[in-house]
Amino acid sequence: MRYAIERMTMSDVPRVIEIERLAYPSTWPPSAYRKELQDNRWAHYIVLRDKHIFEEQSAVTSEPEKVRKTRPFPLSLLPSRPAVTAPSPDLAAIIGFSGLWLMVDEAHITTIAMHPDFRGNGLGEFLLVSLIDISYNIGAKWVTLEVRVSNHTAQNLYRKYGFREAGVRHRYYSDNQEDALIMWTDEINSPAYKQKFLELKAALLQKLEAK
């Protein structure tokens, strides 16, 4: 398949920060992600890589230097100013990321972010499915998250995967004081939830395989 989910590493953080800045009005500092990866044993973070981008940029970096200088490098780490050196194919290939914390028996999704150029292709859904898979693997019973009250697209995706509204966190988002909906799944190990999840996952993977 064209897309691959991998565990986030320290070397991925610069690209993660770039995508987060493009995706959201308020962001974590790089130190927060480094602390999560180094010190938080309950944190699980992943990145989504596009193998086509990796292959294209691997070809670019293998060209003679004088040829490379004439070609623009997409998805630059510093798109607003000339790059001294192009990012590695591994970094350029990252187009999304997500993460969660295990809190006793709850998997709390902390973030899901896609590069704006790759939205609308089922890839945010792929990140969500991957987080639910991780939730199973780490022994969580429920999955929970917060989402902006205005973000109806995300809410519809979460409802598709069995999330239901469980409350509101008032003025939760610091950039504009917007409220957040608190959403929870039913117990993910229940036969009904698991069957529905596996059906949705299979349909999504079939869709992505065709790309």
Number of C-alpha atoms within 10 A of each C-alpha: 11 12 18 13 16 14 14 19 14 14 11 19 19 15 24 25 18 18 22 21 15 15 16 12 11 13 15 10 9 14 10 12 21 16 11 17 19 12 10 12 10 14 18 22 22 21 25 24 21 18 17 12 20 18 13 13 22 15 12 19 16 10 12 9 10 8 11 15 11 8 9 10 18 12 20 19 21 14 11 7 8 9 12 7 9 20 20 14 18 18 22 23 24 26 24 26 28 23 24 24 20 20 11 10 13 19 28 21 22 16 15 21 23 24 19 14 10 12 14 10 12 15 19 22 21 19 22 22 19 19 23 21 14 19 24 17 9 15 15 20 17 20 25 21 19 22 22 18 15 12 11 11 8 16 20 12 15 21 14 14 20 18 20 17 16 12 12 16 15 11 13 16 15 10 11 10 10 16 18 20 22 18 20 22 19 16 16 21 14 10 10 11 16 14 13 14 19 13 11 15 19 11 12 16 14 11 12 16 11 8 9
